[in-house]
């Protein structure tokens, strides 16, 4: 397939690398000049198991690309999604499928505003990646993708995308209730991302604190209450099963999650689309969400202190 990755940071670069290695024609689209220059000058630096390689993948600003693509894979941060959709609007048409794997709640509604006729798929992924500098990523562990066709997607298009992801060893699963998975992933990130950012630790280090399970329960119970009111079948048991699996000693990653990486790199986080989204919906629905509201404010305070 001919594929554009819109938002080629840590995760976008990983997916671009894996999709290209399996024979697809991949272009990395991003807005970071140094990142684009580094990839085009030296190749994408990919470190796996302490082995480094430089992979030649074309990288460009969206405004400089005018090709037709079979698939555009959206990997921007949730707060950057609308801006990216505006910048790639000339690439969007009824023949170009869009697959959004960005974290956060509310992405589907944003995409529909910009691409109402495009074949649209959304999903979530548990793959990880670390962007350590312009044009340089470190890959750890394994993962999978869960995604669903939402609008205007033919069986042929769905099968072609699933085959491309399978051949790239990205372990796709076609779902019939991906919104539940998106909410489970948002709940997972609202624990792992925020706790690691506030405690300045890697995912595996969360197991060192006996306070973490109690704090996790408080976040999850508020998620469950808001999800129930929104018609999303997310339960405390489902959320905790996902979180506890990620924190299992043999699975907890020896890496900093994306929110921690954002703070370390001087970027704003997507907190408003995780805990912040639950706090906002809670207010609209008259459901108390004091823990998620406090975590949102603490992350914003961390942004102010670190980035100013």
C-alpha positions, 0 to 999 in steps of 0.5 A: 500500500501507499501510506502516509504517516501524519504525525511521525513522532515516536509511535508514527515513526515506529509504525512507518518503519515497520510498514516500510520494512514489510514492503509498503511505500511509506512517507513520514509527515511531520511539522518538526523541521529538525526531525524531518531534516535528520531523517532525510539526511541520515535516515531514521535511526532505529534502535532495537535490542541495543542494535542501531540501524539507519533506515531510509524513509522519505519525510516531509512537511504536509504542505510539500506532499501532493501524492495520492495515498491508499491510507493515511495513518493519523498519529498526532497528539489529540490536541494537534489533531485538528491542526494536522487535519487542516494541513493534510486536507488536500490529501483527503478524498473519498478514495483515501482511507484514514486510520486514527490510532491517536490516544485520547477521547473525542478524535472520531468527532474531530476527523468526521468534521474534516473528512466526512466522505473518506473511508474512516477507521479508528482504533487503539494500540499497545505498541510503545516507542521512545523518541530520543531526538530528531530522527531517532527512536528506540523500540521496546517490546511487542504490542497489538492494534485493535481497530474498527471500520466506522464509515464508508469502508468497503470489505476490500479496503478493510481487508487490505489494511488488515493485511498490510498491518499483519504483514508488518507484524503489527498484530492487528485485531478487527473489533466490533466495539472499538469505542470500548477499547479506546476508553480502556486505553484512555483509562490506562493512559490516565494512570500510567502516563500521568503517574509516571509523569508526576512521579518521574519514573518508568512504567516498571517503577510504578510497582515499587509503590503500594500507593499506586493501586489505591490511586488507580482505583480512584481514577478508574471508578470515576472513568466507570461512572462517566462511561456508564452515563455516556453509554460506554460499557467500561466497567471497573473490572475491565479497566483494572484488568487492562491496567494490571496486565500492563503493570505485571512484572513481566510486562511493565515497560522499562521505558518512560511513557509518552506524556513523560517524554513530552514534558522531558522534551519541552512539549505540552501533554494531551492530559485534556483528552485523558483525565481532563476529558473525564473531568470535563464530561463529569461536570457536564453530567453532574458526576463528581470526578475530583481525582481526575480533575486534580490529576489534570491540574497537577499535570498542567502545573507540571507543564507550567513549571517545566516548560516556562 
